[in-house]
Amino acid sequence: VVVPAGEQHKTQSTVDKVIQEFISLEVDRSYTIVGVGGGVITDLTGYIASVYMRGLRFGFVPTSILAIVDASIGGKNGIDVDGYKNLVGTISQPEFILHDLSFLNSLPEEHWKNGFAEIIKHACILDKNLFAQLKENNIAYYQNDKDALAALIYTNVTLKAQVVLNDEFEKGDRRLLNYGHTFGHAIENTYNLIHGKAISVGMMFANFLAAKTNSFAESTAVADLLQQYQLPVQQNFEAALIWKYFQMDKKRKGSVMYFIVLEHIGKGIVQAIALTELEQLLYAYEKEQGAF
Ligand SMILES: NC(=O)c1ccc[n+]([C@@H]2O[C@H](COP(=O)([O-])OP(=O)(O)OC[C@H]3O[C@@H](n4cnc5c(N)ncnc54)[C@H](O)[C@@H]3O)[C@@H](O)[C@H]2O)c1
């Protein structure tokens, strides 16, 4: 079953079309569904396989850096609704994840950069040695040295898998993986950015919050690394639109929102910010970045 590429297809209408195809192929519970593609495909596959006939076995062959180091791991799957990212989904684990790095030979340059956003995220929240290693290198180095790339992927897969193994249902440390994602998700669909670029800008917003609320002082070092991997660190935006998006965020609880910020590079923490304070800070950030 072939699904058109792009985040705009991570929706219920694609799910319906795939299910129609499953019906005509007479797919039954003896099948294993295998998603071959980037994170859009692994998210969709996991979701469809979890709901079709109340759940079939599934596995992934992730083909983008981002899907290899992040999206395929951890069992979160789902779709966007009304522009809200991943609003509907389930947590169910794949039976297997198969890496074949030769797929990366055809991955467009833009999507190499995209994948490094989540790698830098892992370094920021969990691993200062990885941060230091990334500082020494660049995308071309990893593209040209397959062993270095495989080692980098192994480090990142292990980091994410360990977090998920300890906290599959996101009651504790799994929340750290959302560093950059609250603001990132809000701008991703609003301004049509690819996921990694949106998360890159989102990490900088989290750093802004940390600087204001926790006197975090390493924002420039994070920005420098993101730019070294050709990722954006700012984006003009309209605070009113983003604020509306925040109201629907899964990390909002009553009058507070949980943000992931850095205590220092290599250590992410969960911080509750009152919605009133968050709104003020969002508008202050809009002023700093320039309105859309
Ligand atoms: N479930 C999770 O835990 C999780 C974590 C992070 C991101 N995500 C999701 O992952 C998605 C982003 O994933 P992505 O960046 O892989 O996007 P994507 O799936 O849209 O893939 C990016 C583009 O690259 C193409 N592509 C993929 N592999 C290729 C290859 N080997 N050669 C040539 N072209 C290739 C795709 O067709 C697409 O056009 C977002 O929807 C995001 O929400 C999910």
The ligand as an SDF file (V2000), in Angstrom:
LIG
                    3D

 44 48  0  0  0  0  0  0  0  0999 V2000
    6.3370    8.6140   17.2140 N   0  0  0  0  0  0  0  0  0  0  0  0
    7.3320    9.3310   17.6810 C   0  0  0  0  0  0  0  0  0  0  0  0
    7.8240    9.1000   18.7940 O   0  0  0  0  0  0  0  0  0  0  0  0
    7.8880   10.4360   16.8330 C   0  0  0  0  0  0  0  0  0  0  0  0
    9.0860   11.0530   17.2020 C   0  0  0  0  0  0  0  0  0  0  0  0
    9.6120   12.0330   16.3650 C   0  0  0  0  0  0  0  0  0  0  0  0
    8.9380   12.3830   15.2090 C   0  0  0  0  0  0  0  0  0  0  0  0
    7.7660   11.7640   14.8920 N   0  0  0  0  0  0  0  0  0  0  0  0
    7.0580   12.1130   13.6650 C   0  0  0  0  0  0  0  0  0  0  0  0
    7.8910   11.8160   12.5520 O   0  0  0  0  0  0  0  0  0  0  0  0
    7.4890   12.6490   11.4680 C   0  0  0  0  0  0  0  0  0  0  0  0
    8.7130   13.2090   10.7940 C   0  0  0  0  0  0  0  0  0  0  0  0
    9.4730   12.1470   10.2940 O   0  0  0  0  0  0  0  0  0  0  0  0
   10.4350   12.3540    9.0350 P   0  0  0  0  0  0  0  0  0  0  0  0
   11.2510   13.5460    9.2910 O   0  0  0  0  0  0  0  0  0  0  0  0
   11.0790   11.0580    8.7660 O   0  0  0  0  0  0  0  0  0  0  0  0
    9.4040   12.8070    7.9140 O   0  0  0  0  0  0  0  0  0  0  0  0
    8.7720   12.0430    6.6550 P   0  0  0  0  0  0  0  0  0  0  0  0
    8.2680   10.7230    7.0240 O   0  0  0  0  0  0  0  0  0  0  0  0
    7.8380   13.0250    6.0580 O   0  0  0  0  0  0  0  0  0  0  0  0
   10.0220   11.8340    5.6920 O   0  0  0  0  0  0  0  0  0  0  0  0
   10.6640   12.9410    5.1540 C   0  0  0  0  0  0  0  0  0  0  0  0
   10.6960   12.9130    3.6410 C   0  0  0  0  0  0  0  0  0  0  0  0
   11.7650   12.0630    3.2430 O   0  0  0  0  0  0  0  0  0  0  0  0
   11.2940   11.0540    2.3760 C   0  0  0  0  0  0  0  0  0  0  0  0
   12.1330    9.8970    2.6640 N   0  0  0  0  0  0  0  0  0  0  0  0
   12.1550    9.1320    3.7830 C   0  0  0  0  0  0  0  0  0  0  0  0
   13.1480    8.2490    3.7040 N   0  0  0  0  0  0  0  0  0  0  0  0
   13.7730    8.4360    2.5160 C   0  0  0  0  0  0  0  0  0  0  0  0
   14.8820    7.8280    1.8740 C   0  0  0  0  0  0  0  0  0  0  0  0
   15.5900    6.8770    2.4650 N   0  0  0  0  0  0  0  0  0  0  0  0
   15.2230    8.2680    0.6570 N   0  0  0  0  0  0  0  0  0  0  0  0
   14.5420    9.2890    0.0690 C   0  0  0  0  0  0  0  0  0  0  0  0
   13.4920    9.9050    0.6150 N   0  0  0  0  0  0  0  0  0  0  0  0
   13.1120    9.4820    1.8520 C   0  0  0  0  0  0  0  0  0  0  0  0
    9.8190   10.9120    2.7080 C   0  0  0  0  0  0  0  0  0  0  0  0
    9.1090   10.3670    1.6290 O   0  0  0  0  0  0  0  0  0  0  0  0
    9.4440   12.3610    2.9840 C   0  0  0  0  0  0  0  0  0  0  0  0
    9.2340   13.0530    1.7870 O   0  0  0  0  0  0  0  0  0  0  0  0
    6.5660   13.7160   12.0280 C   0  0  0  0  0  0  0  0  0  0  0  0
    5.2390   13.4070   11.7000 O   0  0  0  0  0  0  0  0  0  0  0  0
    6.7750   13.5770   13.5290 C   0  0  0  0  0  0  0  0  0  0  0  0
    5.6360   13.9750   14.2470 O   0  0  0  0  0  0  0  0  0  0  0  0
    7.2460   10.7960   15.6620 C   0  0  0  0  0  0  0  0  0  0  0  0
  1  2  1  0
  2  3  2  0
  2  4  1  0
  4  5  1  0
  4 44  2  0
  5  6  2  0
  6  7  1  0
  7  8  2  0
  8  9  1  0
  8 44  1  0
  9 10  1  0
  9 42  1  0
 10 11  1  0
 11 12  1  0
 11 40  1  0
 12 13  1  0
 13 14  1  0
 14 15  2  0
 14 16  1  0
 14 17  1  0
 17 18  1  0
 18 19  2  0
 18 20  1  0
 18 21  1  0
 21 22  1  0
 22 23  1  0
 23 24  1  0
 23 38  1  0
 24 25  1  0
 25 26  1  0
 25 36  1  0
 26 27  1  0
 26 35  1  0
 27 28  2  0
 28 29  1  0
 29 30  1  0
 29 35  2  0
 30 31  1  0
 30 32  2  0
 32 33  1  0
 33 34  2  0
 34 35  1  0
 36 37  1  0
 36 38  1  0
 38 39  1  0
 40 41  1  0
 40 42  1  0
 42 43  1  0
M  CHG  2   8   1  16  -1
M  END
$$$$
